[in-house]
Amino acid sequence: MKKLYRGSCHCGAVRFEAELDLAETSKCNCSICTETRFWKAVIGTSSFRLQRGEDALSVYQFGGHNIRHFFCSRCGMKPFGRGYHEAIGDFVAVNIACLDDATDEELASARVIYQDGRHNRWESPPAETRYL
């Protein structure tokens, strides 16, 4: 069930609201998600509102430049990314760890789908997921 959450980076310079369903989260084994331990919920752009901190954001892109990974230039947190995928259109990938008002119980019961991003097999889990 979708719920409105508020989130921020570690220092609070970047703040956002996102309407998302914690029953639809994912982790993948691509290089950036693995190295940053990015746990995400992918939502449409209309379900995301950046409330403040656009001036504090830095962007990083690599590979095919399909996703813009946003980081707070002050504290280094990655609160979200933006991208486009043919199957879903424009999207925002919200960092679940940056949700300020998600309860421990909500996080513990969140459904996680694992994706093999390292091999571009997003619809399949990798052979090993325990480290994600």
C-alpha positions in Angstrom: 0.0 0.0 0.0 1.4 3.4 -0.9 2.2 5.8 1.8 3.7 9.3 1.9 7.2 9.3 3.4 9.5 12.2 4.2 13.2 11.8 3.7 16.5 13.6 3.8 20.3 13.2 3.4 22.4 12.8 6.6 23.0 16.5 7.2 19.4 17.6 6.2 20.4 19.9 3.4 18.4 17.7 0.9 14.8 17.0 1.8 12.1 15.2 -0.1 8.7 13.6 0.0 7.9 10.3 -1.8 4.7 8.3 -2.1 5.8 4.7 -2.3 5.0 1.1 -1.3 7.5 -0.6 0.9 6.2 -3.9 -0.4 8.0 -3.0 -3.7 11.7 -2.4 -2.8 14.8 -3.8 -4.4 18.5 -4.3 -4.1 20.8 -5.1 -7.0 24.4 -6.3 -7.3 25.6 -3.7 -9.9 28.8 -1.9 -8.9 27.3 1.4 -7.6 24.4 -0.3 -5.7 26.8 -2.8 -4.1 29.4 -0.2 -3.1 26.8 2.2 -1.7 24.5 -0.5 -0.3 21.6 1.2 -2.1 18.2 -0.2 -1.1 15.6 1.4 -3.4 12.0 1.9 -4.2 11.4 2.8 -7.8 8.5 5.3 -8.3 7.1 7.5 -11.0 8.3 11.1 -11.0 4.9 12.4 -10.0 5.2 10.5 -6.7 8.4 12.4 -5.7 8.9 15.9 -4.6 12.2 17.5 -3.8 11.4 20.0 -1.1 14.8 21.6 -0.6 18.4 21.2 -1.4 18.6 21.1 -5.2 21.6 23.5 -4.8 23.4 20.9 -2.5 23.0 18.0 -5.0 25.9 16.7 -7.1 25.2 14.2 -9.9 27.2 11.2 -11.0 26.7 9.1 -14.1 28.6 6.2 -15.5 28.2 3.4 -18.1 25.3 4.2 -20.4 24.4 7.4 -18.5 20.8 6.1 -18.1 20.6 7.0 -14.4 21.6 10.2 -12.7 22.8 9.3 -9.2 22.3 12.3 -6.9 24.5 12.9 -3.9 24.5 15.6 -1.2 27.7 17.6 -1.8 27.9 18.3 1.9 27.4 14.9 3.6 27.9 12.5 0.7 24.6 10.7 1.1 22.7 9.4 -2.0 19.1 10.1 -1.2 17.8 9.2 -4.7 18.5 8.8 -8.4 16.6 9.6 -11.5 16.4 7.7 -14.8 14.4 6.3 -17.7 13.6 2.8 -18.5 11.5 1.8 -21.6 9.2 -0.4 -19.6 8.4 2.1 -16.9 9.3 5.5 -18.3 10.8 8.3 -16.2 11.4 7.2 -12.6 13.0 8.1 -9.3 14.8 5.5 -7.2 14.4 6.5 -3.6 17.0 5.4 -1.0 14.9 3.5 1.6 17.7 4.2 4.2 17.0 8.0 3.8 13.3 7.8 4.8 13.1 9.7 8.0 9.7 8.5 9.1 9.6 4.9 8.1 9.3 2.8 11.3 11.6 0.0 12.2 8.7 -2.4 11.8 7.9 -1.1 8.3 11.6 -1.5 7.3 11.8 -5.0 8.7 8.7 -6.1 6.9 9.6 -4.5 3.6 9.6 -6.9 0.7 13.0 -6.9 -1.1 13.4 -8.1 -4.7 17.0 -8.9 -5.7 18.2 -8.0 -9.2 21.3 -9.1 -11.1 22.3 -5.7 -12.4 25.9 -6.7 -12.7 24.9 -8.9 -15.7 22.0 -6.7 -16.9 19.5 -9.3 -15.9 17.3 -7.0 -13.9 14.4 -9.5 -13.9 16.5 -12.2 -12.2 18.1 -12.4 -8.8 21.8 -13.0 -8.7 23.0 -16.4 -7.5 24.1 -14.9 -4.1 22.2 -12.2 -2.3 23.3 -12.5 1.4 25.8 -9.7 1.0 23.3 -7.3 -0.5 
